[in-house]
Amino acid sequence: MAKWNVHIKGIATLQDRYSDHQITFDEMRDHVIKILRRKLASYLSESEPKFDEDLFEILDELADVDNDEYYDWMKNGLYDWCDYNRVWIDPTE
């Protein structure tokens, strides 16, 4: 079993709530970004040795998306970054 550096929960639940029309797209996106920035803070601070400009740019762009298709496209880039950096985004929570 692979060892993950970071395990992120809560995103799947937000996406499910959006799909079920319980929250708006903007609410879902904003909460997802908040979770990601909190859990990946050491990759986002220029003063940290793990700082990653690619992730910084991915999250900035993801925070500005305004539709499902662009969100899904950006999310694919995020998942690629996560796989490479051993970050697990839990698909069930």
MARRONU-136680 format. One line per 10 residues: number of its first residue (from 1); their letters; for each residue z, x, y of N, C-alpha, C. Coordinates in Angstrom, 2 decimals. Layout:
BEGIN
NUM) A) Z/X/Y/Z/X/Y/Z/X/Y ~ ...
***
This chain:
BEGIN
1) MAKWNVHIKG) 0.00/0.84/-1.19/0.00/0.00/0.00/0.00/0.88/1.25 ~ -0.82/0.53/2.20/-0.94/1.30/3.44/0.30/1.14/4.30 ~ 0.63/2.19/5.01/1.76/2.14/5.94/1.23/1.80/7.33 ~ 1.79/0.77/7.91/1.37/0.34/9.23/2.34/0.89/10.27 ~ 1.81/1.37/11.38/2.64/1.90/12.46/3.29/0.78/13.26 ~ 2.59/-0.33/13.39/3.07/-1.48/14.16/2.68/-2.74/13.40 ~ 3.58/-3.73/13.39/3.32/-5.03/12.76/3.49/-6.09/13.85 ~ 2.44/-6.84/14.13/2.45/-7.84/15.20/2.40/-9.24/14.61 ~ 3.36/-10.06/15.00/3.41/-11.45/14.57/3.27/-12.36/15.78 ~ 2.84/-13.59/15.54/2.81/-14.60/16.59/1.43/-14.97/17.08
11) IATLQDRYSD) 0.45/-14.12/16.85/-0.89/-14.39/17.36/-1.57/-15.50/16.57 ~ -1.47/-15.45/15.25/-2.11/-16.49/14.43/-1.55/-17.87/14.76 ~ -0.26/-17.95/14.99/0.36/-19.23/15.33/-0.21/-19.77/16.64 ~ -0.36/-18.91/17.63/-0.93/-19.35/18.91/-2.37/-19.81/18.75 ~ -3.14/-19.08/17.96/-4.54/-19.46/17.75/-4.62/-20.79/17.00 ~ -3.71/-21.01/16.05/-3.67/-22.30/15.35/-3.32/-23.43/16.31 ~ -2.35/-23.19/17.18/-1.96/-24.23/18.15/-3.12/-24.56/19.08 ~ -3.90/-23.55/19.47/-5.07/-23.79/20.29/-6.11/-24.60/19.52 ~ -6.36/-24.22/18.27/-7.33/-24.94/17.44/-6.93/-26.40/17.24 ~ -5.62/-26.65/17.21/-5.11/-28.02/17.04/-4.95/-28.76/18.37
21) HQITFDEMRD) -5.45/-28.17/19.47/-5.42/-28.76/20.81/-3.99/-28.98/21.33 ~ -3.06/-28.14/20.90/-1.68/-28.24/21.39/-1.47/-27.41/22.66 ~ -2.30/-26.38/22.84/-2.26/-25.57/24.06/-3.70/-25.32/24.50 ~ -3.87/-24.96/25.76/-5.20/-24.68/26.29/-5.65/-23.28/25.89 ~ -6.93/-23.04/26.07/-7.47/-21.70/25.80/-6.75/-20.66/26.65 ~ -6.59/-20.93/27.94/-5.94/-19.97/28.84/-4.50/-19.68/28.41 ~ -3.77/-20.72/27.99/-2.39/-20.51/27.53/-2.37/-19.63/26.28 ~ -3.25/-19.92/25.35/-3.32/-19.13/24.12/-3.64/-17.67/24.44 ~ -4.71/-17.47/25.20/-5.15/-16.12/25.56/-4.04/-15.35/26.28 ~ -3.40/-15.98/27.25/-2.36/-15.31/28.03/-1.16/-14.93/27.17
31) HVIKILRRKL) -0.76/-15.81/26.25/0.37/-15.50/25.36/0.00/-14.39/24.37 ~ -1.23/-14.42/23.87/-1.70/-13.37/22.96/-1.65/-12.02/23.68 ~ -2.15/-11.97/24.88/-2.15/-10.71/25.65/-0.72/-10.24/25.89 ~ 0.17/-11.15/26.22/1.57/-10.80/26.45/2.19/-10.16/25.19 ~ 1.94/-10.76/24.03/2.46/-10.22/22.78/1.88/-8.83/22.52 ~ 0.57/-8.70/22.68/-0.08/-7.41/22.42/0.43/-6.33/23.36 ~ 0.56/-6.65/24.63/1.03/-5.63/25.59/2.48/-5.23/25.32 ~ 3.29/-6.17/24.88/4.68/-5.85/24.56/4.76/-4.98/23.31 ~ 4.06/-5.38/22.25/4.15/-4.66/20.98/3.42/-3.31/21.00 ~ 2.44/-3.18/21.87/1.64/-1.95/21.92/1.90/-1.15/23.19
41) ASYLSESEPK) 3.06/-1.36/23.78/3.38/-0.72/25.07/3.24/0.80/25.04 ~ 3.60/1.43/23.93/3.53/2.89/23.88/2.09/3.40/23.89 ~ 1.13/2.54/23.58/-0.28/2.91/23.63/-0.90/2.61/25.00 ~ -0.15/1.89/25.84/-0.70/1.42/27.11/-0.14/2.15/28.33 ~ 0.89/2.95/28.14/1.50/3.67/29.25/0.94/5.09/29.31 ~ 0.37/5.43/30.45/-0.22/6.77/30.60/0.80/7.89/30.43 ~ 2.07/7.58/30.59/3.10/8.61/30.44/3.50/8.82/28.97 ~ 3.00/8.00/28.08/3.32/8.12/26.65/2.28/9.00/25.94 ~ 2.72/9.79/24.97/1.76/10.63/24.23/0.71/9.83/23.45 ~ 1.05/8.59/23.08/0.12/7.75/22.31/-0.86/6.98/23.20
51) FDEDLFEILD) -0.80/7.18/24.52/-1.66/6.40/25.42/-3.09/6.40/24.91 ~ -3.70/5.20/24.91/-5.07/5.05/24.43/-5.87/4.23/25.44 ~ -6.76/4.91/26.13/-7.54/4.25/27.18/-8.45/3.15/26.60 ~ -8.94/3.34/25.39/-9.78/2.30/24.77/-9.01/1.00/24.62 ~ -7.78/1.08/24.11/-6.97/-0.12/23.96/-6.68/-0.75/25.32 ~ -6.34/0.08/26.29/-6.08/-0.40/27.65/-7.26/-1.24/28.14 ~ -8.48/-0.73/27.96/-9.68/-1.43/28.41/-9.95/-2.69/27.59 ~ -9.73/-2.61/26.28/-9.93/-3.80/25.42/-9.02/-4.93/25.88 ~ -7.74/-4.63/26.11/-6.80/-5.68/26.50/-7.09/-6.20/27.90 ~ -7.50/-5.32/28.81/-7.87/-5.79/30.15/-9.05/-6.76/30.09
61) ELADVDNDEY) -10.03/-6.41/29.27/-11.20/-7.29/29.17/-10.84/-8.58/28.43 ~ -10.04/-8.47/27.37/-9.62/-9.65/26.63/-8.83/-10.61/27.52 ~ -8.05/-10.06/28.44/-7.26/-10.90/29.35/-8.14/-11.71/30.30 ~ -9.39/-11.29/30.48/-10.30/-11.98/31.40/-11.30/-12.90/30.73 ~ -11.33/-12.95/29.40/-12.32/-13.80/28.74/-12.04/-15.27/29.06 ~ -13.11/-16.06/29.07/-12.94/-17.45/29.46/-13.56/-18.44/28.47 ~ -13.92/-17.95/27.28/-14.46/-18.87/26.27/-14.23/-18.32/24.87 ~ -14.35/-19.20/23.90/-14.07/-18.86/22.50/-14.95/-17.73/21.97 ~ -16.25/-17.81/22.27/-17.17/-16.81/21.71/-16.86/-15.42/22.22 ~ -16.60/-15.29/23.51/-16.28/-13.98/24.07/-14.92/-13.51/23.57
71) YDWMKNGLYD) -13.98/-14.42/23.43/-12.66/-14.09/22.89/-12.81/-13.52/21.47 ~ -13.59/-14.21/20.62/-13.79/-13.75/19.25/-14.48/-12.39/19.22 ~ -15.45/-12.18/20.08/-16.17/-10.91/20.14/-15.22/-9.78/20.53 ~ -14.40/-10.03/21.56/-13.43/-9.01/21.99/-12.35/-8.79/20.94 ~ -11.95/-9.86/20.26/-10.93/-9.75/19.22/-11.43/-8.85/18.09 ~ -12.71/-8.91/17.77/-13.26/-8.02/16.74/-13.11/-6.56/17.13 ~ -13.34/-6.24/18.39/-13.14/-4.87/18.88/-11.68/-4.47/18.79 ~ -10.79/-5.40/19.12/-9.36/-5.14/19.03/-8.97/-4.87/17.58 ~ -9.46/-5.67/16.65/-9.12/-5.48/15.23/-9.65/-4.14/14.71 ~ -10.82/-3.72/15.17/-11.32/-2.40/14.79/-10.37/-1.31/15.27
81) WCDYNRVWID) -9.93/-1.43/16.53/-8.98/-0.46/17.07/-7.69/-0.48/16.25 ~ -7.21/-1.66/15.93/-5.97/-1.79/15.16/-6.10/-1.16/13.78 ~ -7.19/-1.40/13.10/-7.39/-0.79/11.78/-7.35/0.73/11.87 ~ -8.03/1.27/12.83/-8.08/2.72/12.99/-6.70/3.31/13.31 ~ -5.89/2.56/14.07/-4.59/3.05/14.52/-3.42/2.53/13.69 ~ -3.74/1.91/12.56/-2.71/1.44/11.62/-1.79/0.40/12.26 ~ -2.39/-0.55/12.96/-1.66/-1.65/13.57/-2.05/-2.92/12.81 ~ -1.04/-3.63/12.30/-1.27/-4.84/11.51/-1.01/-6.07/12.39 ~ -2.04/-6.88/12.57/-1.86/-8.18/13.23/-1.78/-9.19/12.10 ~ -0.61/-9.74/11.91/-0.35/-10.63/10.79/-1.21/-11.89/10.89
91) PTE) -2.06/-12.14/9.88/-2.96/-13.29/9.95/-2.27/-14.62/9.59 ~ -1.01/-14.58/9.20/-0.31/-15.80/8.79/0.75/-16.24/9.77 ~ 1.10/-15.40/10.70/2.16/-15.74/11.65/1.71/-15.55/13.08
***
